[in-house]
């Protein structure tokens, strides 16, 4: 989130999707600077979330394949 302060500067913070806590990014002179930092951090979190989702999908796939192998072996 980017907010304009009474001083005219722009404060930036973002919520960590893992810990659910707010992370203070900094205060900037322009909205563009603040937005750039916010978007960069947002992209970083999106990449981490995608890696976690892909790891879960891979794990679930391997569990399914292993379960399928066990079922074939026992029949």
DRENKEMI-419383 format. One record per atom (N, C-alpha, C): residue number from 0; atom name; x, y, z. Coordinates in nm, 3 decimals. Example, Ala and Ser with C-alpha at 12.3 -4.5 7.8 and 13.67 -1.06 7.14 Angstrom:
<sites>
n_atom_X_Y_Z
0_N_1.319_-0.569_0.780;
0_CA_1.230_-0.450_0.780;
0_C_1.320_-0.330_0.780;
1_N_1.285_-0.225_0.708;
1_CA_1.367_-0.106_0.714;
1_C_1.290_0.003_0.787;
</sites>
This chain:
<sites>
n_atom_X_Y_Z
0_N_0.084_-0.116_0.000;
0_CA_0.000_0.000_0.000;
0_C_0.090_0.123_0.000;
1_N_0.054_0.220_-0.081;
1_CA_0.124_0.347_-0.086;
1_C_0.028_0.453_-0.035;
2_N_0.073_0.532_0.062;
2_CA_-0.011_0.639_0.118;
2_C_0.065_0.771_0.115;
3_N_-0.006_0.878_0.087;
3_CA_0.056_1.010_0.092;
3_C_0.041_1.065_0.233;
4_N_0.152_1.107_0.290;
4_CA_0.151_1.163_0.424;
4_C_0.126_1.313_0.421;
5_N_0.097_1.369_0.536;
5_CA_0.074_1.514_0.546;
5_C_0.197_1.592_0.500;
6_N_0.312_1.533_0.518;
6_CA_0.438_1.599_0.480;
6_C_0.456_1.605_0.328;
7_N_0.371_1.530_0.257;
7_CA_0.382_1.525_0.111;
7_C_0.462_1.406_0.062;
8_N_0.525_1.334_0.155;
8_CA_0.601_1.213_0.117;
8_C_0.506_1.094_0.109;
9_N_0.556_0.987_0.049;
9_CA_0.474_0.869_0.026;
9_C_0.528_0.751_0.107;
10_N_0.444_0.698_0.195;
10_CA_0.480_0.585_0.280;
10_C_0.437_0.456_0.210;
11_N_0.520_0.353_0.223;
11_CA_0.492_0.226_0.156;
11_C_0.506_0.110_0.254;
12_N_0.404_0.023_0.253;
12_CA_0.409_-0.100_0.332;
12_C_0.334_-0.208_0.255;
13_N_0.364_-0.333_0.291;
13_CA_0.300_-0.446_0.224;
13_C_0.277_-0.556_0.327;
14_N_0.177_-0.637_0.305;
14_CA_0.149_-0.749_0.395;
14_C_0.220_-0.874_0.343;
15_N_0.294_-0.939_0.432;
15_CA_0.364_-1.063_0.400;
15_C_0.258_-1.174_0.392;
16_N_0.244_-1.240_0.277;
16_CA_0.140_-1.342_0.264;
16_C_0.168_-1.468_0.346;
17_N_0.290_-1.485_0.393;
17_CA_0.325_-1.604_0.472;
17_C_0.300_-1.580_0.621;
18_N_0.352_-1.469_0.672;
18_CA_0.337_-1.440_0.815;
18_C_0.213_-1.357_0.846;
19_N_0.152_-1.299_0.742;
19_CA_0.033_-1.213_0.754;
19_C_0.064_-1.083_0.827;
20_N_0.190_-1.049_0.844;
20_CA_0.230_-0.926_0.911;
20_C_0.260_-0.819_0.807;
21_N_0.244_-0.693_0.850;
21_CA_0.278_-0.582_0.762;
21_C_0.429_-0.558_0.764;
22_N_0.483_-0.528_0.648;
22_CA_0.626_-0.499_0.636;
22_C_0.640_-0.354_0.590;
23_N_0.713_-0.276_0.668;
23_CA_0.737_-0.137_0.634;
23_C_0.848_-0.133_0.529;
24_N_0.819_-0.072_0.414;
24_CA_0.917_-0.066_0.306;
24_C_0.998_0.063_0.312;
25_N_0.934_0.177_0.333;
25_CA_1.006_0.303_0.349;
25_C_0.916_0.421_0.315;
26_N_0.973_0.541_0.323;
26_CA_0.905_0.663_0.283;
26_C_0.982_0.722_0.166;
27_N_0.909_0.771_0.066;
27_CA_0.971_0.820_-0.057;
27_C_0.920_0.959_-0.091;
28_N_0.997_1.029_-0.173;
28_CA_0.960_1.164_-0.214;
28_C_0.851_1.165_-0.321;
29_N_0.843_1.058_-0.401;
29_CA_0.743_1.055_-0.508;
29_C_0.660_0.927_-0.500;
30_N_0.540_0.935_-0.554;
30_CA_0.452_0.818_-0.559;
30_C_0.512_0.711_-0.650;
31_N_0.582_0.753_-0.754;
31_CA_0.643_0.659_-0.848;
31_C_0.750_0.574_-0.780;
32_N_0.834_0.639_-0.699;
32_CA_0.938_0.564_-0.626;
32_C_0.874_0.464_-0.531;
33_N_0.774_0.510_-0.458;
33_CA_0.706_0.424_-0.361;
33_C_0.639_0.307_-0.431;
34_N_0.574_0.335_-0.543;
34_CA_0.505_0.230_-0.618;
34_C_0.603_0.128_-0.675;
35_N_0.717_0.175_-0.721;
35_CA_0.818_0.084_-0.777;
35_C_0.868_-0.014_-0.671;
36_N_0.894_0.035_-0.552;
36_CA_0.941_-0.052_-0.443;
36_C_0.831_-0.149_-0.402;
37_N_0.708_-0.100_-0.393;
37_CA_0.595_-0.186_-0.357;
37_C_0.577_-0.297_-0.460;
38_N_0.577_-0.262_-0.589;
38_CA_0.558_-0.360_-0.695;
38_C_0.670_-0.464_-0.696;
39_N_0.791_-0.420_-0.670;
39_CA_0.906_-0.511_-0.665;
39_C_0.889_-0.614_-0.554;
40_N_0.848_-0.567_-0.436;
40_CA_0.828_-0.658_-0.322;
40_C_0.709_-0.750_-0.348;
41_N_0.604_-0.697_-0.410;
41_CA_0.486_-0.778_-0.443;
41_C_0.525_-0.891_-0.539;
42_N_0.605_-0.859_-0.639;
42_CA_0.652_-0.960_-0.734;
42_C_0.736_-1.066_-0.663;
43_N_0.820_-1.023_-0.571;
43_CA_0.902_-1.117_-0.493;
43_C_0.812_-1.216_-0.417;
44_N_0.707_-1.165_-0.353;
44_CA_0.615_-1.252_-0.281;
44_C_0.540_-1.345_-0.376;
45_N_0.498_-1.294_-0.492;
45_CA_0.428_-1.377_-0.589;
45_C_0.516_-1.491_-0.638;
46_N_0.644_-1.464_-0.660;
46_CA_0.736_-1.569_-0.703;
46_C_0.752_-1.675_-0.595;
47_N_0.763_-1.632_-0.470;
47_CA_0.775_-1.728_-0.360;
47_C_0.648_-1.812_-0.346;
48_N_0.532_-1.748_-0.360;
48_CA_0.406_-1.822_-0.353;
48_C_0.394_-1.923_-0.466;
49_N_0.435_-1.883_-0.586;
49_CA_0.431_-1.975_-0.701;
49_C_0.525_-2.094_-0.679;
50_N_0.644_-2.070_-0.625;
50_CA_0.737_-2.179_-0.597;
50_C_0.677_-2.275_-0.494;
51_N_0.614_-2.219_-0.392;
51_CA_0.552_-2.303_-0.289;
51_C_0.437_-2.385_-0.348;
52_N_0.356_-2.323_-0.433;
52_CA_0.244_-2.395_-0.495;
52_C_0.296_-2.506_-0.586;
53_N_0.400_-2.476_-0.664;
53_CA_0.456_-2.578_-0.754;
53_C_0.518_-2.693_-0.675;
54_N_0.583_-2.662_-0.564;
54_CA_0.642_-2.766_-0.480;
54_C_0.531_-2.855_-0.424;
55_N_0.419_-2.794_-0.383;
55_CA_0.306_-2.872_-0.330;
55_C_0.245_-2.959_-0.439;
56_N_0.230_-2.904_-0.559;
56_CA_0.174_-2.982_-0.671;
56_C_0.264_-3.101_-0.702;
57_N_0.394_-3.077_-0.704;
57_CA_0.490_-3.184_-0.734;
57_C_0.483_-3.292_-0.625;
58_N_0.478_-3.248_-0.499;
58_CA_0.470_-3.342_-0.387;
58_C_0.343_-3.426_-0.396;
59_N_0.229_-3.360_-0.424;
59_CA_0.102_-3.432_-0.436;
59_C_0.104_-3.529_-0.553;
60_N_0.164_-3.488_-0.665;
60_CA_0.175_-3.575_-0.781;
60_C_0.257_-3.698_-0.747;
61_N_0.372_-3.678_-0.682;
61_CA_0.458_-3.791_-0.646;
61_C_0.389_-3.884_-0.547;
62_N_0.312_-3.827_-0.453;
62_CA_0.238_-3.911_-0.359;
62_C_0.133_-3.994_-0.432;
63_N_0.067_-3.933_-0.530;
63_CA_-0.034_-4.003_-0.608;
63_C_0.030_-4.114_-0.690;
64_N_0.143_-4.085_-0.754;
64_CA_0.214_-4.186_-0.833;
64_C_0.259_-4.300_-0.743;
65_N_0.315_-4.267_-0.627;
65_CA_0.361_-4.371_-0.534;
65_C_0.244_-4.455_-0.484;
66_N_0.132_-4.390_-0.454;
66_CA_0.014_-4.463_-0.409;
66_C_-0.035_-4.554_-0.521;
67_N_-0.037_-4.504_-0.644;
67_CA_-0.079_-4.585_-0.757;
67_C_0.011_-4.706_-0.776;
68_N_0.141_-4.688_-0.758;
68_CA_0.235_-4.800_-0.769;
68_C_0.208_-4.904_-0.661;
69_N_0.181_-4.856_-0.540;
69_CA_0.152_-4.949_-0.431;
69_C_0.024_-5.027_-0.459;
70_N_-0.077_-4.962_-0.513;
70_CA_-0.203_-5.031_-0.543;
70_C_-0.182_-5.136_-0.651;
71_N_-0.101_-5.105_-0.752;
71_CA_-0.074_-5.201_-0.860;
71_C_0.004_-5.320_-0.806;
72_N_0.101_-5.296_-0.720;
72_CA_0.183_-5.402_-0.664;
72_C_0.099_-5.497_-0.577;
73_N_0.006_-5.442_-0.501;
73_CA_-0.074_-5.524_-0.410;
73_C_-0.188_-5.599_-0.477;
74_N_-0.220_-5.569_-0.601;
74_CA_-0.329_-5.640_-0.668;
74_C_-0.283_-5.759_-0.739;
</sites>
